[in-house]
Amino acid sequence: MTVPSALLSHRSDEHLTPRFILDAVIDCLGGIDLDPCSNSRCCPNVPAARHFIREDDGLSQPWDGRVFLNPPFGRDVDRWFLKLAGEYCAGRTSAAVVLWKSATETKAWQVLTGVSCQVCFPSHRIDFEGPGNISGSTFSPALFYLGRDRGRFLLAFEGIGQIWDVPGGCRRVHR
Ligand SMILES: C[S@@+](CC[C@H](N)C(=O)[O-])C[C@H]1O[C@@H](n2cnc3c(N)ncnc32)[C@H](O)[C@@H]1O
């Protein structure tokens, strides 16, 4: 089978977060301090105070404050979630929302639910923006919350889908 070249290129990373999700993230966190994997320094899609782009290698930088993470999808996506878990447990990341997918069988899912306290399962598939959205959305999305304010996540995301509590998720970090 021939794989379309766009799927193998950097362009396939560019599935940009739609505005209604970013609005909910801002409602939940009160603002975004860092997008650790941004599409652009000069015209970033996420309205964060700081952005790391590919050339910075966001994985090798400190992640301070309130983070929104929509990582480059791929087989090694769990590196982004391990990094987030490490930064959160170290206290550099104060709260975070992650946009990823419902893939319960993966290590990435287990890492994320190990540090999240709530997950939102959107009632519809998400149409990403940008050149990475070459074939529409093809997976079931999920949004993960790392933080102390479950009520704010609930209020911000309940219009997008069902909110599930992750048993033990927060307790592992906030002793
Ligand atoms: C799924 S897109 C998300 C873009 C944007 N954060 C958003 O939510 O709309 C992932 C982005 O990560 C960038 N990227 C890939 N590898 C990276 C790296 N090592 N460090 C920082 N950014 C990276 C890609 O260029 C791409 O724009």
The ligand as an SDF file (V2000), in Angstrom:
LIG
                    3D

 27 29  0  0  0  0  0  0  0  0999 V2000
   -0.9210   18.9920   16.3190 C   0  0  0  0  0  0  0  0  0  0  0  0
   -0.0380   20.4340   15.9210 S   0  0  0  0  0  0  0  0  0  0  0  0
   -0.6250   21.5510   17.1540 C   0  0  0  0  0  0  0  0  0  0  0  0
   -0.3730   22.9780   16.8140 C   0  0  0  0  0  0  0  0  0  0  0  0
   -0.9440   23.9380   17.8430 C   0  0  0  0  0  0  0  0  0  0  0  0
   -0.3240   23.7030   19.1240 N   0  0  0  0  0  0  0  0  0  0  0  0
   -2.4360   23.8010   17.9750 C   0  0  0  0  0  0  0  0  0  0  0  0
   -2.8930   23.1840   18.9520 O   0  0  0  0  0  0  0  0  0  0  0  0
   -3.1650   24.2820   17.1010 O   0  0  0  0  0  0  0  0  0  0  0  0
    1.5640   19.9650   16.5380 C   0  0  0  0  0  0  0  0  0  0  0  0
    2.6320   20.9850   16.2440 C   0  0  0  0  0  0  0  0  0  0  0  0
    3.8440   20.5730   16.8650 O   0  0  0  0  0  0  0  0  0  0  0  0
    4.9260   21.0800   16.1140 C   0  0  0  0  0  0  0  0  0  0  0  0
    6.0990   20.2920   16.5020 N   0  0  0  0  0  0  0  0  0  0  0  0
    6.5130   19.1050   16.0190 C   0  0  0  0  0  0  0  0  0  0  0  0
    7.6150   18.6960   16.6790 N   0  0  0  0  0  0  0  0  0  0  0  0
    7.8970   19.6530   17.5970 C   0  0  0  0  0  0  0  0  0  0  0  0
    8.9060   19.8130   18.5780 C   0  0  0  0  0  0  0  0  0  0  0  0
    9.8670   18.8890   18.7570 N   0  0  0  0  0  0  0  0  0  0  0  0
    8.8820   20.9310   19.3650 N   0  0  0  0  0  0  0  0  0  0  0  0
    7.9100   21.8600   19.2080 C   0  0  0  0  0  0  0  0  0  0  0  0
    6.9300   21.7580   18.2860 N   0  0  0  0  0  0  0  0  0  0  0  0
    6.9240   20.6770   17.4920 C   0  0  0  0  0  0  0  0  0  0  0  0
    4.4660   20.9060   14.6740 C   0  0  0  0  0  0  0  0  0  0  0  0
    5.1220   21.8160   13.8200 O   0  0  0  0  0  0  0  0  0  0  0  0
    2.9570   21.1810   14.7750 C   0  0  0  0  0  0  0  0  0  0  0  0
    2.6640   22.5040   14.4320 O   0  0  0  0  0  0  0  0  0  0  0  0
  1  2  1  0
  2  3  1  0
  2 10  1  0
  3  4  1  0
  4  5  1  0
  5  6  1  0
  5  7  1  0
  7  8  2  0
  7  9  1  0
 10 11  1  0
 11 12  1  0
 11 26  1  0
 12 13  1  0
 13 14  1  0
 13 24  1  0
 14 15  1  0
 14 23  1  0
 15 16  2  0
 16 17  1  0
 17 18  1  0
 17 23  2  0
 18 19  1  0
 18 20  2  0
 20 21  1  0
 21 22  2  0
 22 23  1  0
 24 25  1  0
 24 26  1  0
 26 27  1  0
M  CHG  2   2   1   9  -1
M  END
$$$$
